[in-house]
Amino acid sequence: MPQKRSVRVNPGRLAAARALLGVERGGHADQLLEQLAPDGRDRGLSWHLTLGVLRRQGSIDHIIAPFSKRAIEKLDPPVRAALRIGAFELLYGRTRRHAAVHQAVDLVRALRAGRAAKFVNAVLRKVSGVSAPTDPFLDLPPWLQMRFADWPDWVARLGDPPPVCGVWRDSEPNNRDIEARPALAGGRSPDGAFQLAPASGPVTEHPGFMSGEWWVMDPASVVVADLLHEAVPAGAEVLDACAAPGGKTLRLATRGHSVQAVDLEPHRLSLVEEGSCRVGIADRITTREHDWLTGPLPCGTQFAGVLVDAPCTALGIVRRHPEIRWRRLVSDPPAMAIRQREILKNAAVHVAEGGVLVYSVCSPLSEEGAGVVESLDGFRTRHAWSSAPPVGDEDAFQAFVLERV
């Protein structure tokens, strides 16, 4: 009796499949990959495949559909994950066709779904004979296709990996791996913001990161922090009401402000504390746990400036976190706006007379922006800024500088 062939699947592909299964169960791709991705060069492969599949999922499913008798959402999750990884490599990768199909078949066996091996083989052999779709809107759910219909250039970029961006603590060293400061909407080019050159290696291995000379931060997020900095007196004490993971807090502290950083969850506040220690500015930052949906801070302290980077649908960062686009529903933005109004109202209590309130979201949708600030009594908009649609690789933010009336 012939022996069964042992299954030897690439560990990077196996980690990617397990990460995709975790995403289907509600997990976050980046957190899953931190746990599952193997060390060495296969670690990069697992990140590339997982995020690539999530960014191109609509196109992948569009290509698979005619070759599968069952709808892809009806397939067993391990089979669906293996098919999507194989199709992604065939349509968008450099792996040889035979190798991509072979690896996907081994992958479905490694996921204990070997009974579907012939099915995966047959479907992917047909996929190998077609080209990738050219319509980037396939990689959005229908309701977002409508909402983003006027932004085709940005939608096209959502299928590509974003660059890693950061901001310097003090200065801008001459480094061959650093590209020029990005130019953003409204003529803004934030001081110290930069973009890592392609293939410059893991963030933690880049010179200056572990020693606190810089931290990861999108340039649009830098602008939001700078809007508050520019609107308050030099060295003023400010409140970062929704601080975690801490990029804006660090930016404000390195610009001379004492910052009270507030967030709902202790483990997220620990990210702020870790970052402030690494950057060497822990003495300028105090942290506090608070749920703004329950009311203002009990202490009643007022500040020259308050920043509310509110929880939102996060549809402006779907390039970095591609699973978000497949989770959001058409009902989410108005539902989120209700929470945002309550958070903003309670944080506004802490704006001193003559002070300013900056409200921002990493979403381009109007109901989470102007629709929220217009409901706030006692304030008027001094200035509004938006990076949506992004002119480059930055995230899609919107921000409003509000003053008391």
C-alpha positions in Angstrom: 0.0 0.0 0.0 1.6 3.3 -1.0 2.5 5.7 1.8 0.8 9.1 1.9 3.1 12.0 0.9 4.1 14.0 4.0 2.9 17.6 3.9 5.7 20.2 4.1 4.1 23.7 3.9 6.0 26.9 4.0 5.7 28.3 7.6 5.0 31.8 6.3 2.0 30.6 4.3 0.7 28.6 7.2 1.0 31.6 9.5 -0.8 33.7 7.0 -3.7 31.2 6.7 -4.0 31.0 10.4 -4.0 34.8 10.7 -6.8 35.0 8.0 -8.8 32.5 10.0 -8.3 34.6 13.1 -9.4 37.7 11.3 -12.6 35.9 10.3 -13.2 35.2 14.0 -12.9 39.0 14.8 -9.2 39.3 15.4 -6.9 42.1 14.2 -4.5 41.1 11.5 -1.4 42.9 12.9 -1.9 41.5 16.4 -2.4 38.0 15.0 0.7 38.2 12.9 2.8 39.4 15.8 1.9 36.1 17.5 1.8 33.8 14.6 4.4 34.9 12.1 7.6 32.8 12.2 11.1 34.3 12.6 13.4 34.9 9.7 12.6 35.7 6.1 9.3 33.8 6.3 8.0 36.4 8.7 7.9 38.9 6.0 6.1 36.5 3.7 3.3 35.9 6.3 2.7 39.6 6.6 2.8 40.1 2.8 0.3 37.3 2.2 -2.1 38.1 5.0 -2.4 41.9 4.3 -2.2 41.4 0.6 -5.2 39.0 0.6 -7.2 41.3 2.8 -6.5 44.3 0.5 -7.3 42.4 -2.6 -10.1 40.1 -1.2 -12.8 41.5 -3.4 -10.8 41.0 -6.6 -9.7 37.5 -5.5 -13.2 36.4 -4.8 -14.4 37.9 -8.1 -11.9 35.7 -10.0 -12.6 32.6 -7.9 -16.4 32.7 -8.2 -16.9 31.4 -11.8 -14.6 28.4 -11.0 -16.3 27.3 -7.8 -19.7 25.6 -7.6 -20.1 26.9 -4.1 -20.1 30.5 -3.2 -16.8 31.4 -1.5 -18.5 32.5 1.7 -20.1 29.0 1.9 -16.8 27.2 1.8 -15.2 25.9 5.0 -12.9 28.6 6.4 -9.6 26.7 6.0 -10.5 26.0 2.3 -11.4 29.7 1.8 -8.1 30.8 3.3 -6.0 28.5 1.2 -7.9 29.4 -2.0 -7.4 33.2 -1.3 -3.7 32.8 -0.6 -3.1 30.7 -3.7 -5.2 33.1 -5.9 -3.4 36.1 -4.4 0.0 34.6 -5.3 -1.2 33.7 -8.8 -2.7 37.1 -9.5 -0.4 39.5 -7.7 2.7 37.6 -6.7 5.9 36.4 -8.3 5.7 32.8 -7.4 5.7 30.4 -10.3 2.2 29.2 -11.1 2.9 25.5 -10.5 4.5 26.3 -7.2 1.7 28.6 -6.0 -0.9 25.9 -6.8 1.2 23.2 -5.2 1.7 25.3 -2.0 -2.0 26.0 -1.7 -2.9 22.3 -2.0 -0.3 21.5 0.7 -1.6 24.4 2.8 -5.2 23.1 2.8 -3.9 19.7 3.9 -1.9 21.3 6.7 -5.1 23.0 7.8 -6.7 19.6 8.2 -9.0 20.1 5.2 -7.3 17.7 2.9 -10.6 16.4 1.6 -10.8 19.6 -0.4 -7.3 19.3 -1.9 -8.6 18.3 -5.3 -11.1 21.1 -5.3 -8.4 23.7 -4.4 -6.1 22.3 -7.1 -8.8 22.4 -9.8 -10.0 26.0 -9.0 -6.5 27.4 -8.8 -5.4 25.8 -12.0 -8.2 27.7 -13.7 -7.3 30.9 -11.8 -3.8 30.6 -13.1 -5.0 31.2 -16.6 -6.6 34.6 -16.0 -5.3 38.1 -15.2 -6.0 40.2 -12.1 -9.0 42.5 -12.3 -8.2 46.2 -13.0 -11.1 47.7 -11.1 -9.9 48.7 -7.6 -13.5 49.3 -6.4 -13.9 45.5 -6.4 -11.8 45.6 -3.2 -14.4 47.5 -1.3 -17.9 46.4 -0.1 -20.7 47.9 -2.2 -21.7 50.7 0.2 -18.1 51.9 0.4 -17.8 51.8 -3.4 -20.6 54.4 -3.4 -19.1 56.5 -0.6 -15.7 56.6 -2.2 -16.8 56.8 -5.8 -15.3 60.3 -6.3 -11.9 59.3 -5.1 -10.7 56.7 -7.7 -7.0 57.6 -7.3 -7.1 57.0 -3.5 -9.1 53.8 -3.9 -6.5 52.5 -6.4 -3.7 53.0 -3.8 -5.7 51.1 -1.1 -4.6 47.8 -2.8 -0.9 48.5 -2.3 1.1 48.2 0.9 1.6 51.6 2.6 5.0 53.0 3.5 6.1 53.1 7.1 6.0 56.7 8.3 7.5 58.3 11.4 8.4 61.6 13.1 11.7 62.6 14.7 11.8 63.6 18.3 14.2 66.5 17.9 15.8 66.9 14.4 16.0 65.4 11.0 19.2 63.4 10.7 20.8 62.9 7.3 19.9 59.2 6.6 19.9 57.6 3.2 16.9 55.4 4.2 14.7 58.5 4.8 12.7 60.2 2.1 11.7 63.8 2.0 8.9 65.2 4.2 5.5 64.4 2.6 3.4 67.3 1.3 -0.2 67.1 2.5 -3.5 68.8 1.8 -3.6 72.5 2.6 0.1 73.0 1.9 1.1 71.3 5.1 4.4 69.5 5.4 4.9 68.7 9.1 8.3 69.2 10.6 10.2 66.0 11.3 7.7 63.7 9.5 9.3 61.2 7.2 8.8 58.1 5.2 11.0 55.0 5.4 12.5 54.0 2.1 11.3 50.7 0.6 13.0 47.5 1.9 14.6 49.4 4.7 14.0 46.6 7.2 11.8 46.1 10.3 11.0 49.2 12.2 12.6 48.1 15.4 15.9 47.5 13.6 16.0 50.9 12.0 18.6 53.3 13.5 17.3 55.5 16.2 14.0 53.7 16.9 14.8 51.8 20.0 16.8 54.7 21.4 13.8 56.9 21.1 15.0 59.3 18.4 11.7 58.7 16.4 8.4 56.8 16.5 6.0 55.5 14.0 3.3 58.1 13.1 1.4 58.9 9.9 2.0 62.5 8.7 -1.8 63.2 8.7 -1.8 62.3 12.4 1.2 64.6 13.0 -0.8 67.5 11.5 -3.7 66.8 13.9 -1.3 67.2 16.9 0.3 70.3 15.4 -3.1 71.9 15.0 -3.5 71.9 18.8 0.2 72.9 19.3 -0.2 75.9 17.0 -3.5 77.1 18.7 -2.3 77.2 22.3 0.4 79.2 24.1 4.0 77.8 24.1 4.4 75.2 26.9 0.7 75.2 27.8 -0.7 72.1 29.6 -3.0 70.2 27.3 -5.3 67.2 27.5 -5.1 64.3 25.0 -8.6 62.8 25.7 -8.3 59.7 23.6 -4.5 59.2 23.7 -3.7 55.6 23.0 -1.5 54.4 21.3 0.3 57.7 22.0 1.7 59.2 18.9 -0.1 62.5 19.3 0.8 62.6 23.0 4.5 62.2 22.2 4.3 64.9 19.5 2.7 67.4 21.9 5.2 66.6 24.6 8.2 66.9 22.4 6.9 70.3 21.3 7.1 71.5 24.9 3.7 70.8 26.4 2.8 69.0 29.6 0.2 66.4 28.5 -2.4 64.6 30.5 -3.1 61.5 28.4 -6.5 59.8 29.0 -7.8 56.6 27.6 -10.4 53.9 28.4 -8.3 50.8 28.6 -5.3 50.3 30.9 -3.4 48.1 28.4 -3.6 50.8 25.8 -2.5 53.5 28.2 0.6 51.3 28.9 1.5 51.8 25.2 1.6 55.6 25.9 3.7 55.1 28.9 6.1 52.7 27.1 6.5 55.2 24.3 7.1 58.2 26.6 9.9 56.2 28.4 11.5 55.1 25.1 11.5 58.7 23.7 12.7 60.1 27.1 9.8 62.4 27.9 8.0 60.5 30.6 8.3 63.5 32.9 6.1 65.6 30.7 3.2 63.0 30.4 0.7 61.8 33.0 -1.8 59.0 32.2 -5.3 58.5 33.5 -8.0 55.9 32.8 -11.4 57.3 32.0 -14.5 56.5 30.0 -15.8 59.7 28.4 -19.2 58.2 27.8 -19.8 58.3 31.5 -19.1 62.1 31.7 -16.2 64.6 32.2 -13.2 63.9 34.4 -14.1 63.9 38.1 -11.3 66.4 38.8 -12.9 69.2 36.7 -9.4 70.5 35.6 -9.4 72.8 32.7 -6.7 73.1 30.0 -5.6 75.6 27.4 -6.1 73.0 24.8 -7.9 69.7 24.5 -7.5 67.1 21.8 -10.2 64.6 21.1 -9.0 62.1 18.5 -12.3 60.2 18.8 -13.0 56.5 18.3 -14.4 56.2 14.8 -15.0 53.8 11.9 -11.3 54.1 11.0 -12.2 54.1 7.3 -9.3 56.5 6.7 -6.7 53.9 7.6 -8.0 50.9 5.7 -4.8 50.7 3.7 -2.9 49.9 6.9 -5.6 47.8 8.4 -7.4 46.3 5.4 -9.8 44.0 7.4 -11.7 47.2 8.5 -13.3 47.6 5.1 -14.9 44.2 5.3 -16.2 44.7 8.8 -17.9 48.0 8.6 -21.6 48.3 7.9 -23.6 51.1 6.3 -25.2 51.7 9.7 -21.8 52.1 11.5 -21.0 55.8 10.7 -24.2 57.3 12.1 -24.1 54.9 15.1 -20.5 56.0 15.8 -21.4 59.6 15.5 -23.8 59.3 18.4 -20.9 58.1 20.6 -18.5 60.8 19.2 -20.9 63.6 20.1 -21.1 62.4 23.7 -17.4 62.0 24.0 -16.8 65.5 22.5 -19.4 67.1 24.8 -17.9 65.7 27.9 -14.3 66.5 26.9 -15.3 70.0 26.0 -16.0 70.7 29.7 -12.2 70.8 30.3 -11.5 73.6 27.8 -10.5 76.7 29.8 -11.9 80.1 28.9 -10.1 81.3 25.8 -8.9 77.8 25.1 -9.3 75.6 22.1 -10.7 72.2 21.4 -9.3 70.1 18.5 -11.6 67.2 17.3 -10.3 64.7 14.8 -11.1 61.3 13.3 -9.2 58.9 11.0 -12.3 58.7 8.8 -13.2 60.7 5.7 -17.0 60.5 6.3 -18.9 63.7 6.9 -21.2 62.3 9.5 -18.2 61.6 11.7 -16.7 65.0 11.1 -18.7 68.1 10.5 -21.9 66.3 11.5 -20.4 65.8 15.0 -18.8 69.3 15.7 -21.9 71.1 14.4 -23.8 69.6 17.3 -21.5 71.0 20.0 -23.0 74.0 21.8 -20.8 76.9 23.0 -18.1 76.4 20.3 -17.5 77.5 16.8 -15.1 76.2 14.1 -12.0 78.4 13.8 -10.4 76.1 11.2 -11.1 72.8 9.5 -8.5 70.6 7.8 -8.8 67.3 6.0 -6.4 65.0 4.2 -9.3 63.2 2.4 -8.9 62.2 -0.2 -5.1 61.8 0.4 -2.9 63.3 -2.2 -0.2 60.8 -1.4 0.4 57.8 0.9 -1.0 59.5 4.0 -4.1 58.3 5.9 -7.4 60.1 5.5 -8.0 62.3 8.5 -10.2 65.2 9.2 -9.8 67.7 12.1 -11.5 70.8 13.4 -10.1 73.6 15.6 -12.9 74.8 17.8 -13.0 77.9 20.1 -15.5 78.9 22.8 -18.1 81.5 21.9 
